[in-house]
Amino acid sequence: MRKLLLLITVICVGLVFIARLFYLQVYNETPYNLFEDNAIRKVYDYPKRGYVYDRNGTLLVANQPSYDVMVIPREVEPLDTLEFCGLLKISKEEFTKKYAKAKNYSPRLPSVFVPQLSKKDYAVLQEKMRKFDGFYIQKRSLRDYQTTIGANVLGDIGEVNQRIIEKQPYYKMGDLIGKQGVEISYEKTLRGVKGIKFIQKDRFNKNIGPYQNGVHDTLPQPGKDITITIDAKLQEYGELLMKNKRGGIIAIEPSSGEILAMVSGPSYNPNLLVGRDRSKNFSKLYRDSIAKPLFDRALQAQYPPGSPFKVMNALIGLQEGIVDVNDKVTCRMGYYYGSRKLTGCHHHKSPVDMNAGIAQSCNAYFVNIYRRIIDKEDDAGAAMNKWSNHAKSFGLGNFLNNDLSVGRPGRIPDGDYYDRAYGDNRWGSTYIVSNAIGQGEVEATPIQLANMAAAIGNRGYYYTPHIIKSIEGDTIPSKYTTPKKTTIDKQHFEPVIQGMFDVYNKGTAEYLQVPGIDICGKTGTAENFMKIDGIKTQLTDHSIFVAFAPKDNPKIAIAVFVENGYWGSRFAGRMASLMIEKYIKGTITRTDLEDWILTHSLENEYAKPYSGKSFKINGETTLQVVEKQ
């Protein structure tokens, strides 16, 4: 009976195996997958990442060789840990931590153990790799920045995390991906496609050669080179002017929407985020919570636009027919509603028409226009919506749908916004007059203000600002070559442009003229508040300037925003004039402006809130504040 039971058991097991094999070979519709075969090792061949050039053909980003130490945990044999750690220049504790991480990821799949060895370290290690089973060296390329400028423009590459791998199966543990700037915006274009080799292993898990003589192997496809719209010389000059200051500069070519310069201050050398020190350097930049060098102020900082926004209200007033260019407004050092002073103003001749209102930046004039716009209809909400739609047609209050890696929408309020704030039909123009002068609830980023200036210079249209100029063997999206029209009729731009021209000829920027260039601009000063120990404290005002040049068929439109820069013409105006001359002439004749900017720092202004000392603003002493930790 026992012999019969044993025989039946053997027969049953055999039948089970035969049935399973028959099912796998005949009925199973799941195709054989090389990538799931544990008897075959997959070795990736990384492609050359595409180069990045500036608009004039200057090479900005190339590649340099890099060597990663890879590990397959299940293939690791006992080894001399101290010797291996010495060769890799890591501690035994780091070895244990890295090995545990790799094993947790997958005992069978390769992952990066130590990334980005230098040529020197690689040369020393290569001779002894045979002693360390389960480890091997994989060659790939790192970025080689041929410049020290444009870190916010160019971006960087870094190792993928688990979240990226789950969303994008193309990437494996240890792969590199664009993290910021054009590196992330054009990641798929620049990265190329990995090649792969399938290596057959024997039953002892040793490599015995290419699987099926390499018939399934693929070659890497190199990434495509790209040319970006940035003018490297103009970018470098802008970063020089922004030294020891904080803010943003955006310069755009109005006829195409191409971004000529995109400066964020303070900046940093992009080479800091390359190599084995990348993580340490990134952490240092990230933890600088005061200067915030990783925060792209040109694209992400939302500021009150200040007086440059007055030209928007002038255009809307003309379009809505509530003002004529010859209408005059009396200014009594501000705008009064009865005996109540709604806004102040600086000293200038009075009364003023539209031209003088723009040239002298009269607050009373533009509050008067703004109130007429909102009071034109019985329903303030409906009038506010109409005003809002006009402003938004210039690209204000939205992300602009560009190809940049980061951005903020700014804010252009509408009727619903104030209904939520004050209650339906419980507010009017006197509640929101600060919008007339670019304060209040209006916020904009430097790129939005530059785009607004470009639209005005074009007399009513703009191209979506973009960073890509050309892609090797490809074309750029049509959305960057299709003009977008504003809601303002063309004829209304001329008086406003003349007013901006007179800002330079007889207005608030008269001393900033550049010989031989007809510049149209607008100064701006924005109030600056900061919460310190929970107390809303007023700090030194921000300096703002927007401009385009020449007056007819402009080649450049620019917005400059300097934090704590006092008033518009003091810092931002000087910098705008210099940037315009640098781009159009290639040289600087206003060396007096340049010398002043290069020798004046605002670091003391930025230190005030954290100094532990009391300080004066507008003649009044603030509360003493403690240093921020």
Helices and strands as residue ranges (DSSP letters): H 2-22, I 23-27, G 34-36, E 40-45, E 52-53, E 59-71, G 73-75, H 81-88, H 92-105, E 111-117, H 119-126, G 129-131, E 135-145, H 151-154, E 157-159, H 162-167, E 176-178, H 181-185, H 187-191, E 195-201, E 207-210, G 211-214, E 226-228, H 232-241, E 247-253, E 258-265, G 270-273, H 278-286, H 297-300, G 307-309, H 310-319, E 334-337, E 340-344, H 354-359, H 363-375, H 380-392, H 415-422, G 429-431, G 433-437, H 446-457, E 461-462, E 468-471, G 478-480, E 484-485, G 490-492, H 493-506, G 510-512, E 520-532, E 535-549, E 556-562, I 569-573, H 574-585, H 591-599, H 603-607, G 608-610, E 616-617, E 620-621
